[in-house]
């Protein structure tokens, strides 16, 4: 193949949710979530690419408001895509009680590439320390430190924070987001209500569009659309990323949800 199949290692950006066009109503960042996330949750997705099921993704959540939260994201390629370019990635992060990031780790296995990326978010010094190791060469691939605000979200924390907000179509919010290499103020807009059919059934949703691409958090041009159920659970039932023509559209479609 002339290019890498874009199933994550870079896939945490599929769950990035941020944007607000001019003229929309701006909502300030609350001190704490309006709704408390569930104590335990596992969401299972099919990853579709070029009209085939290219992989599976599982998003996990656990913890409690008094002690903080833990998130996990497991992604693996399947079928023909796995034969061409095998992907098996594991991401985990720790969040404070208010969902601000305290640390994360990504173990990425993509083709012949093996990387271990760790980020520490220090709210006292307002610094994020990024360390990426090449496990094949047993060497540091990238190490850097950046300035961050006292509260910054990683990708998963931003998604769960969005789920605690009650944004109606036409409203928007701006969030501080970091991947350890860059810290930005990213924005998200609620656009319209839609019914989405998934393997888990038809769900009434609110669609959001995020603009983290085009030199916001990521350089490449692209679009991110996210559908959350229009109820108190606000479950992400579909996530869609549209990239350049040679890559195309990647869709995560909810297959099953488990709660505890």
Buried (B, 14 or more C-beta within 10 A) or exposed (E): EEEBBBBBBBBBBBBBBBBBEEEBEEBEEEEEBEEEBBEEBBBBBBBBBEEEBBBBBBBBBBBEBEEBBBBBBBBBBBEEBBEEBBBBBBBBBBBBBBBBBBBBBBBBBBBEEBBBBBBBBBBEEBEBBBBBBBBEEEEEBEEEBBEBEEBBBBBBBBBBBBBBBEBEEEBBBBBBBBBBBBBBEBBBBBBEEEEBEBEBEEBEBBBBBBBBBEEBBBEEEBBBBBBBBBEEBBBBBBBBBBBEEEBEBBBBBBBEBEEE
